[in-house]
Amino acid sequence: MITQRYQLYIERTDRARNMARFYALSIEPNLFGEACLTRRSGRIGTAGQVLIHHFEREKDAVVLFLELLRQKRGRGYRTVVRNRRLDG
């Protein structure tokens, strides 16, 4: 059983190298109550590729989530802050 959901979206861009990549991670339960870590990555503007890991314990999924985040941050991926227009 998952106690909370984890979601992350980060990007890496470098105009000089024509690089525009994204990496998305999430931990959610499947129909059997297992923790599923979903990794989605690719070029910004595409659907990208998906890889799903299944874990019996949420703790194991979180450990991999944090390790992947550490690796990607080390390679230059950063959280994207987008401007939103608020009507009101």
C-alpha positions as CSV (number, residue, x, y, z in Angstrom):
1,M,0.0,0.0,0.0
2,I,1.3,3.4,-1.0
3,T,1.2,6.1,1.7
4,Q,1.8,9.0,-0.7
5,R,2.4,9.5,-4.4
6,Y,5.6,10.8,-5.7
7,Q,5.9,12.8,-8.9
8,L,8.8,14.6,-10.5
9,Y,9.4,16.2,-13.9
10,I,12.9,17.6,-14.8
11,E,14.5,18.8,-18.1
12,R,17.9,19.3,-19.5
13,T,18.5,21.7,-22.4
14,D,21.6,22.8,-24.1
15,R,21.1,24.9,-27.3
16,A,24.7,24.6,-28.4
17,R,24.4,20.8,-28.5
18,N,20.8,20.8,-29.7
19,M,19.7,19.0,-26.6
20,A,16.2,19.2,-25.2
21,R,15.4,16.2,-22.9
22,F,12.9,15.5,-20.2
23,Y,12.7,12.9,-17.4
24,A,9.6,12.1,-15.4
25,L,9.3,9.8,-12.4
26,S,6.3,8.8,-10.4
27,I,5.4,6.2,-7.8
28,E,1.8,4.9,-7.8
29,P,0.0,1.8,-6.7
30,N,-1.0,-0.9,-9.2
31,L,-4.2,-2.9,-9.0
32,F,-2.6,-5.4,-6.7
33,G,-1.3,-2.8,-4.2
34,E,2.3,-3.0,-5.3
35,A,4.4,0.2,-5.6
36,C,5.2,0.9,-9.3
37,L,8.0,3.3,-10.2
38,T,7.3,4.7,-13.7
39,R,10.2,6.3,-15.6
40,R,9.4,8.3,-18.8
41,S,12.1,10.0,-20.8
42,G,12.9,11.4,-24.2
43,R,13.1,14.5,-26.3
44,I,10.9,17.4,-25.1
45,G,7.7,17.5,-27.3
46,T,7.6,13.7,-27.8
47,A,5.9,11.0,-25.8
48,G,9.2,9.5,-24.9
49,Q,9.9,5.9,-23.7
50,V,8.4,4.3,-20.6
51,L,9.9,1.9,-18.1
52,I,8.0,0.5,-15.2
53,H,9.5,-1.1,-12.1
54,H,7.3,-3.1,-9.6
55,F,8.1,-3.3,-5.9
56,E,6.5,-5.1,-3.0
57,R,7.5,-2.3,-0.6
58,E,7.1,1.4,-1.1
59,K,10.4,2.0,0.6
60,D,12.3,0.1,-2.2
61,A,10.6,2.2,-4.9
62,V,11.5,5.5,-3.0
63,V,15.1,4.4,-2.7
64,L,15.3,3.9,-6.5
65,F,13.4,7.2,-7.1
66,L,15.9,9.2,-5.0
67,E,18.9,7.4,-6.6
68,L,17.6,8.2,-10.1
69,L,17.0,11.8,-9.1
70,R,20.5,12.1,-7.8
71,Q,22.0,10.7,-11.0
72,K,19.9,13.0,-13.2
73,R,20.7,16.1,-11.2
74,G,24.4,15.3,-11.5
75,R,24.0,15.2,-15.3
76,G,22.4,18.7,-15.4
77,Y,18.6,18.0,-15.2
78,R,16.7,20.7,-13.4
79,T,13.1,21.3,-12.3
80,V,11.2,23.5,-14.7
81,V,9.2,26.4,-13.4
82,R,6.6,27.5,-15.9
83,N,4.8,30.9,-15.8
84,R,1.0,30.4,-15.4
85,R,-1.6,33.0,-16.2
86,L,-4.1,33.2,-13.4
87,D,-7.6,34.4,-14.3
88,G,-9.6,35.8,-11.5
